């Protein structure tokens, strides 16, 4: 694996992990305090949309 591919993979992984970590925090907080709204960016619907987008990106990268 070239250094460029390694760095791109690391950036992608950190971006996905950070997003998912924030999402988990907001969902857990909403579980403890139900009247506290979840920001639209971190709703289950948006998480699903982002994961499908990431999956398509990863599949496209494998084809290259």
N, C-alpha and C positions, 0 to 999 in steps of 0.2 A: 504494500500500500504506500503510495507516495505521500510525502509530507502534506501536500495541498489537500489531498483527499482526507487525510487524517484530521486536519484543521477544519475542513468543511463539515465532516461528520461530527466533530466535537461541538462546533457552533450549533448545528441542528439539534443535537442531543440536549445541550444546555438550554436552548430556547424552548424545546418541548417540555423538558423537566421543570423549568421555571414556571411556565404557563400552567402545567398540571398541578404544581405545588400550590400556586395561588388559588386555583379552582377548588382544590380539596379544602383549603382553609376557609374559603367563603361558604362552601356547602356544609362543612362541619359547623361553622358559626351559625348558619341558618338553621341547622338541626337543634342547636342549643337555644337559640333566640329566634323562634319562628317568624316573628313579625319584622325581623331585619331582612330587607330585600337583598337578593343576590344581584350584583351588577350584571347587566346584560352580557358583557364580555365573558363572564364566567358561569353562565347558565348551562345546564345539561345539553340543551339544544345547540348552543354555540360550541361547546366542547366536542360534540359529535361532528359538527360541521368541520371544525379545525382538524380533527383526527382523520376524517375522510380526505381532506386536502393534503395532509402530511403523508397519508398512505399513497395517494396518487403521485406525489412528489418522489417518494422512495421507490415506487415501481418504475417511474420514468428514469430515475438515476441508475437502476439496475440494468435497464435496456441499453444504456450508453456504454 
